[in-house]
Amino acid sequence: MQPVWVKPPQILNISQRTLHLWRVNLAIAPDDLAHLSTLLSDEEAQRAQRFRFDRDRHRFIAARGTLRQLLSHYLQSSATQIQFAYGAHGKPEVAYPKTDLTFNLAHSQNTMVCAVTQQHRVGVDLEFLRETSDILDLARRFFQPAEFAAISQLDETEQQQTFFRLWTAKEAVLKALGSGLAGLAGVEFRWVGDQLELTRLEQETVAPSKWLIQGFTLPEGMGAIACEQNDLDVDCFEWGQ
Amino acid sequence: MNTQETQVKATLLNLLKNIAPDANFEALGETEDIRQALGIDSFDFLNFMIGINESFGVEIPETDYGKLMTLKDIIQYIEAHRT
């Protein structure tokens, strides 16, 4: 999909039938960055200090600070009071205040995307497109035989695009599950026309057909959202407009 | 760390430098989560796994990726699995 990013409403409400996808520009003015840095927890501030380059530190502060601001609108809580907990593979969730809100985020270069739902497991991935000479080798190693066969029939340009489309979809599913790359072999897709359909999901109670899989493109790259509930309306918001 | 482990570590750092040339390797602790510390994404991590396979002849099944978060994890894994 080509998302139409709109200004969010003044009051953010999210129902169980809706998924909010946010796009955030992480290249922000120094004053704004200074403010966002005041929102971070001690652990986040320490992590920010470990980056060697200002660029990476600034992106991290912008991403974490904005995430806190964004979630605070849903949670009716101040940004600094929000506490995060982390799953076995590092998937963050809101630990405080108590909430059914779920979220997942991804960033690539100066863009962050964040998916938010009520109660549903959700994952999002974003990858900037990079020229990779051995794309077929990667596909052979990490994709299922039928997926590799489908990609190998394409011309070189389409192989790159299709590889990243499939990769972001798989990564979004793995992020929704919180299982990390160890679960990669248990996720399989097929193409139905130009749409990706999830056909196999190992060690999972929700049937593959129940999952929402939605790819999207940005000038910066390619992304995908995955959610265990497939009949949601997806609203796309631009942060800070 | 013995000589062999030191050599393994040097090779791993070289692989990571090719993948994330801007990252701060001097600050990377042996027990630190590599992806978080260096800011490398999942696609780069796959390339890192391929590099380990090609450099050490160790084939790492995907189900083991979750065990390989730190330099220490990976060095021990390579030492245990290479022939």
Boltz contact constraints between the chains, C-beta under 6 A:
constraints:
  - contact:
      token1: [A, 52]
      token2: [B, 24]
      max_distance: 6.0
  - contact:
      token1: [A, 56]
      token2: [B, 39]
      max_distance: 6.0
  - contact:
      token1: [A, 127]
      token2: [B, 43]
      max_distance: 6.0
  - contact:
      token1: [A, 171]
      token2: [B, 42]
      max_distance: 6.0
  - contact:
      token1: [A, 180]
      token2: [B, 66]
      max_distance: 6.0
  - contact:
      token1: [A, 181]
      token2: [B, 65]
      max_distance: 6.0
  - contact:
      token1: [A, 182]
      token2: [B, 63]
      max_distance: 6.0
  - contact:
      token1: [A, 182]
      token2: [B, 65]
      max_distance: 6.0
  - contact:
      token1: [A, 182]
      token2: [B, 66]
      max_distance: 6.0
  - contact:
      token1: [A, 184]
      token2: [B, 62]
      max_distance: 6.0
  - contact:
      token1: [A, 185]
      token2: [B, 62]
      max_distance: 6.0
